[in-house]
C-alpha cells in the first residue's frame, strides 16, 4: 500500500511497518467468527429466556467493536506505556476483584461480577493480562539491583490473587493465572527441581479443590464416570459435532442452539461444528495456533527479558483459555465455564482478551531503545530511595 511505504515516517506508517500484521489479522479473523457465530447461536437463547431475539447480537456487536478498537489502540503503545497501563489497570482490577466479594453479583454460587449499565464486569478477566506484564517487569527488574525484591513481590501479588479467586470461588481463572505465573518463572530461569515442586503443588491444589468444592468434584466425577450424573450438555454438544460432519448442516440449520442454555457462550464451538462443520472448526483452531506459535517464534529473536517473560505469560493465558474451552466442549477434559476468546458471548471476556492481544502486539513491535528506557527509568527511581 503506497500510504504505508517505507518512506512514510508518520506514526501510523511506523506502527504498520513494525507491528506483527499476521497476528493482528488473525485477531480480527477471530472477531469476525465471533460476529458470525453470535448471529447463529444467540437468538434462540434470547427467546428462551424471554428477551428480544436480537439482544445478545446487538450487545456482542458492541463488545466486539470495542474489542477491535482496544486491540488496535493498545498495539500502538510503547513498552513503557504498556507497563504503566498494567500497573494502573492491575491495581484497579485487584481492588474491583476484592469488591466482588462484598458487592458482587452471585451467579450459581459464585461472586465474580460487578453490575454495570448494559453489562456485568468480571474484574479478574482484566487482572489476568495485567498480572502477566507486571510479573514480567518484577522478575526482570530484580536482576538490575539486589535492593529490589522483585521475586518476593511477585509471589506476594500472586498470593493475594490466589486468595481472592479462591474466595469467589473461580477455580478456572485461578488455574489459568497459576499456569501463567509458573510458565513465566520457568522462562525466567527457575530450576527444574523447583519447577517440579511447583507442578506438584498445582497437582496437590487440584486434588484439594476436588474435595473442597462440590462443583469441581461433580465435573470431575462426570468426566471420569460417564454413567454417573447429568451429561446432557456435553452429550448434546458431541451430537452437534456428529451432525455437522465435514462441511456442516449450513448457516441457521443447527439444532444445538435450541437445546443448550449456554450455546452462545461456553458451547459456541459446538454451534460452529454443527452449522459449519469440521473444516471451519479446524480453521478456528488454526487461527488460534498461528497467534500462539507466531508470537513465540518472534520471542526467539527478542533480547529484552521484560518482553520475553511478559509476552510468554500473555500468550500462555490466551492459548490455555482457547484450549480449555474447545477441549471441554469435545469432552477431552472436564467441563469448565471458560469462554472461547473473541467468539463466545461476554463483554468482559472480549475486551480483556483484546487487551492481552493488544499488549502482545505492542510489546513485540520493533521499538528501538525501548529496553533501555524501561531499565533506566526504573534505576533512576531506585537510586532515589536506595540507602547509601
C-alpha positions in Angstrom: 0.0 0.0 0.0 1.5 3.3 -1.0 0.2 5.1 2.1 2.3 2.8 4.3 5.6 2.6 2.3 8.9 2.5 4.0 9.3 6.2 3.2 6.2 7.0 5.3 7.5 8.4 8.5 4.2 9.1 10.1 3.2 7.5 13.4 0.7 5.3 11.7 3.2 4.3 9.0 5.8 3.3 11.5 3.2 1.3 13.5 2.1 -0.6 10.4 5.6 -1.4 9.4 6.7 -2.7 12.8 3.6 -4.4 14.2 3.0 -8.1 13.7 0.4 -7.8 10.9 -0.2 -11.6 10.8 -1.2 -11.7 14.5 -3.3 -8.6 14.1 -5.1 -10.0 11.1 -5.7 -13.3 12.9 -7.2 -11.4 15.9 -9.7 -9.7 13.6 -10.5 -13.0 11.9 -11.5 -14.4 15.3 -13.6 -11.2 15.9 -15.3 -12.0 12.5 -16.0 -15.5 13.6 -17.5 -14.0 16.8 -19.9 -11.9 14.8 -21.0 -14.9 12.6 -21.4 -17.4 15.4 -23.2 -14.9 17.7 -25.8 -14.4 15.0 -26.2 -18.2 14.7 -26.2 -19.1 18.4 -27.7 -16.3 20.4 -31.3 -15.6 19.0 -32.6 -19.0 20.3 -31.0 -18.4 23.7 -32.6 -14.9 23.9 -36.0 -16.2 23.0 -35.8 -19.0 25.5 -35.2 -16.5 28.4 -37.9 -14.2 27.2 -35.7 -11.4 25.9 -35.6 -9.7 22.5 -34.4 -12.1 19.8 -31.5 -9.8 18.8 -30.5 -8.7 22.3 -27.3 -10.8 22.5 -26.4 -9.9 18.9 -26.5 -6.2 19.4 -24.7 -6.3 22.7 -21.9 -8.6 21.4 -21.6 -6.5 18.3 -20.9 -3.5 20.5 -18.4 -5.5 22.7 -16.5 -6.9 19.7 -16.4 -3.4 18.1 -14.8 -2.1 21.3 -12.5 -5.1 21.4 -11.3 -4.2 17.9 -10.6 -0.7 19.0 -8.7 -1.9 22.1 -6.5 -4.3 20.1 -5.5 -1.6 17.6 -5.2 1.2 20.2 -3.1 -0.8 22.7 -0.9 -2.2 20.0 0.3 1.4 19.2 1.6 2.0 22.8 5.2 2.0 23.7 6.5 -0.7 26.1 6.8 1.8 28.8 3.1 2.8 28.3 2.1 -0.9 28.4 3.8 -1.3 31.7 2.1 1.8 33.2 -1.2 0.6 31.9 -0.7 -2.8 33.5 0.4 -1.3 36.8 -2.6 1.0 37.0 -5.1 -1.5 35.5 -3.8 -4.3 37.7 -4.2 -2.2 40.9 -7.8 -1.1 39.9 -8.8 -4.6 38.9 -7.3 -6.1 42.0 -9.4 -3.8 44.1 -12.5 -4.5 42.0 -12.0 -8.3 42.4 -11.9 -7.8 46.1 -15.1 -5.7 45.8 -16.9 -8.6 44.2 -16.7 -10.5 47.5 -18.8 -7.7 49.1 -21.0 -6.2 46.4 -20.6 -8.7 43.6 -23.4 -10.4 41.7 -23.9 -14.0 42.8 -24.5 -16.4 39.9 -24.5 -20.2 40.5 -22.9 -19.8 43.9 -20.0 -17.6 42.8 -19.4 -13.9 43.2 -17.3 -12.8 40.2 -19.2 -9.9 38.6 -19.9 -6.3 39.3 -23.1 -4.8 37.8 -22.6 -2.0 35.3 -25.0 -0.5 32.8 -25.5 -2.8 29.8 -23.1 -5.5 31.1 -21.7 -7.2 34.1 -17.9 -6.7 34.6 -15.7 -9.6 35.7 -12.6 -7.8 37.0 -10.5 -11.0 37.2 -10.6 -11.2 33.4 -8.7 -7.9 33.2 -6.5 -8.8 36.1 -5.0 -11.7 34.1 -3.1 -9.8 31.3 -2.1 -7.0 33.8 -0.7 -9.6 36.1 1.4 -11.2 33.3 3.0 -7.9 32.4 3.6 -6.7 36.0 5.1 -10.1 36.8 7.4 -9.9 33.8 8.6 -6.5 34.9 9.1 -7.6 38.6 11.1 -10.7 37.5 13.2 -8.6 35.1 13.9 -5.6 37.4 15.1 -7.8 40.3 18.2 -8.6 38.2 19.1 -4.9 37.9 19.5 -4.4 41.7 20.0 -6.5 44.7 17.9 -4.0 46.7 14.7 -4.7 44.7 12.8 -7.9 45.9 11.1 -8.5 42.6 10.6 -12.2 43.1 9.2 -11.7 46.6 6.7 -9.0 45.4 5.6 -11.3 42.5 4.9 -14.2 44.9 3.1 -11.8 47.3 0.9 -10.5 44.5 0.2 -14.0 43.3 -0.8 -15.0 46.8 -3.3 -12.1 47.1 -4.8 -13.0 43.8 -5.0 -16.7 44.8 -6.9 -15.9 48.0 -9.3 -13.6 46.2 -10.1 -16.1 43.4 -10.4 -18.9 45.9 -12.9 -16.8 47.9 -15.2 -16.1 44.9 -14.6 -19.0 44.0 -13.2 -19.1 40.5 -11.0 -22.2 40.2 -10.8 -22.0 36.4 -9.3 -18.4 36.4 -7.1 -19.3 39.3 -5.7 -22.3 37.3 -5.0 -20.1 34.3 -3.2 -17.4 36.3 -1.2 -20.1 38.2 -0.1 -21.6 34.9 0.8 -18.2 33.6 2.9 -17.5 36.7 4.6 -20.9 36.6 5.4 -20.5 32.9 7.0 -17.1 33.5 9.1 -18.4 36.4 10.3 -21.2 34.2 11.2 -18.9 31.3 12.9 -16.6 33.9 15.3 -19.4 34.7 13.7 -21.3 37.6 15.5 -24.6 38.1 13.8 -27.9 37.0 13.7 -29.0 40.6 11.7 -26.0 41.7 9.5 -26.4 38.5 8.8 -30.0 39.6 7.9 -28.7 43.1 5.6 -26.1 41.5 3.9 -28.7 39.4 3.5 -31.0 42.4 1.9 -28.1 44.3 -0.5 -27.5 41.4 -1.5 -31.2 41.4 -2.0 -31.0 45.2 -4.1 -27.9 44.8 -6.2 -29.6 42.2 -6.8 -32.6 44.4 -7.7 -30.3 47.3 -10.2 -28.4 45.0 -11.8 -31.8 44.2 -12.6 -32.3 47.9 -13.3 -28.7 48.9 -15.6 -27.5 46.1 -18.6 -29.6 45.2 -19.0 -28.2 41.7 -15.4 -29.2 40.9 -15.9 -32.7 42.3 -19.2 -33.1 40.3 -17.5 -32.1 37.0 -14.5 -34.4 37.5 -16.7 -37.4 38.5 -19.0 -36.9 35.5 -15.9 -36.8 33.3 -14.3 -39.9 34.8 -17.6 -41.9 35.1 -19.8 -41.3 32.0 -22.6 -43.3 33.6 -22.9 -41.1 36.7 -24.7 -37.7 36.8 -26.1 -35.4 34.3 -24.3 -35.4 30.9 -27.0 -33.6 28.9 -24.9 -30.6 27.8 -21.8 -32.5 26.8 -23.8 -35.3 25.1 -25.8 -32.7 23.2 -22.5 -30.9 22.1 -20.9 -34.1 20.9 -24.0 -35.0 18.9 -23.8 -31.5 17.3 -20.3 -32.2 16.0 -21.5 -35.5 14.7 -24.5 -33.9 12.9 -22.2 -31.3 11.4 -19.8 -33.7 9.8 -17.2 -32.3 7.5 -19.0 -29.3 6.0 -21.8 -28.7 8.5 -25.6 -28.5 8.1 -25.5 -24.9 6.9 -25.9 -21.5 8.5 -29.0 -21.4 10.7 -29.7 -25.1 10.3 -28.2 -26.3 13.6 -30.3 -27.6 16.5 -27.8 -27.4 19.4 -28.5 -23.7 19.9 -32.2 -24.6 20.7 -31.2 -27.2 23.3 -28.2 -25.8 25.3 -28.7 -22.8 27.6 -25.0 -21.8 27.1 -24.9 -22.3 23.3 -23.8 -18.7 22.8 -21.1 -18.8 25.5 -19.4 -21.9 26.8 -20.6 -24.2 23.9 -20.4 -21.9 21.0 -17.7 -24.2 19.4 -20.4 -26.9 19.2 -22.6 -24.5 17.2 -19.7 -23.9 14.8 -19.2 -27.6 14.5 -22.9 -28.3 13.7 -23.6 -25.5 11.3 -20.2 -25.1 9.6 -18.6 -28.5 10.1 -15.1 -29.8 10.9 -13.4 -27.7 8.2 -14.4 -24.4 9.9 -13.6 -25.8 13.4 -10.1 -26.7 12.2 -9.8 -23.2 10.7 -10.6 -21.7 14.1 -8.1 -23.9 15.8 -5.5 -23.0 13.1 -6.0 -19.2 13.7 -5.5 -19.7 17.5 -2.4 -21.8 16.8 -1.0 -19.2 14.4 -1.3 -16.4 17.1 0.4 -18.6 19.8 3.2 -20.1 17.7 4.0 -17.0 15.7 4.2 -14.9 18.9 6.6 -17.5 20.5 8.7 -17.5 17.4 9.1 -13.7 17.5 10.3 -14.0 21.1 13.2 -16.2 19.9 14.7 -13.1 18.3 13.9 -10.8 21.2 16.7 -9.7 23.6 14.6 -7.8 26.1 13.8 -10.2 29.1 10.9 -8.0 30.1 9.3 -8.6 26.7 10.1 -12.3 26.7 8.7 -13.0 30.1 5.6 -10.7 29.8 4.6 -11.9 26.3 5.1 -15.6 27.3 2.6 -15.1 30.1 0.2 -13.2 27.9 0.2 -15.8 25.1 0.1 -18.7 27.6 -3.1 -17.3 29.1 -4.6 -16.7 25.7 -3.8 -20.2 24.3 -4.7 -22.0 27.5 -8.2 -20.4 27.6 -8.9 -21.3 24.0 -7.7 -24.9 24.6 -9.8 -25.3 27.8 -13.0 -24.2 26.0 -12.6 -26.3 22.9 -11.3 -29.4 24.8 -14.1 -29.3 27.3 -16.7 -28.9 24.5 -15.2 -32.0 22.9 -15.2 -33.9 26.2 -11.4 -34.2 26.2 -11.2 -32.6 29.7 -13.8 -32.0 32.4 -16.2 -29.2 31.6 -15.2 -25.7 32.7 -17.2 -22.5 32.2 -14.5 -20.6 30.2 -15.1 -18.5 27.1 -13.6 -19.1 23.7 -11.6 -15.9 23.0 -13.4 -13.3 20.8 -16.0 -15.9 19.9 -18.1 -16.7 23.0 -20.6 -14.1 24.3 -19.3 -11.8 27.0 -18.2 -8.2 27.2 -15.5 -8.7 29.9 -14.0 -11.7 28.1 -13.9 -9.9 24.7 -12.4 -6.7 26.0 -9.9 -8.4 28.3 -8.7 -10.7 25.5 -8.4 -7.7 23.3 -6.3 -6.0 25.9 -4.0 -9.1 26.1 -3.6 -9.3 22.3 -3.0 -5.6 22.1 -0.3 -5.8 24.7 1.3 -8.7 22.8 1.4 -6.7 19.6 2.8 -3.6 21.4 5.5 -5.5 23.2 6.6 -7.5 20.2 6.6 -4.4 17.9 10.1 -3.3 17.0 10.8 -0.3 19.2 14.4 0.9 19.1 15.7 1.9 22.6 12.6 0.8 24.5 14.5 -1.7 26.6 17.0 1.0 27.8 14.2 3.4 28.5 12.4 1.0 30.8 15.5 -0.1 32.6 16.9 3.4 33.1 13.5 4.7 34.2 13.4 2.1 37.0 17.0 2.6 38.0 16.6 6.3 38.3 13.7 5.8 40.7 15.7 3.1 42.6 18.6 5.4 43.2 16.3 8.0 44.8 15.4 5.7 47.7 18.3 3.2 47.9 20.3 3.6 51.1 23.8 5.0 50.9 
